[in-house]
């Protein structure tokens, strides 16, 4: 199962690990920014959505794992 996940994404373990950790910390940062922004609207204005959108466009658009395209298509239909 471990190897299959890496094969679907056409990545090595080191590149997968690096991306996952980097993206995880960026998402934590976006979450903290969003919480602070909730309390003080002038701080971190747009930082959380910008971070999430950047991760989406830099990694999920044209990803070799077809399952991601299916998830994106379903999310677009569910939110239409």
WOZIRA-V925182 format. One record per helix or strand of 2 or more residues. SS is the DSSP state (alpha for helix, beta for strand). FROM is the first residue (numbers start at 1). LEN is the number of residues. If there is no record, write none. Layout:
ss: [SS:SS]
from: [FROM:FROM]
len: [LEN:LEN]
//
This chain:
ss: [alpha:alpha:alpha:alpha]
from: [2:13:47:66]
len: [8:27:14:13]
//
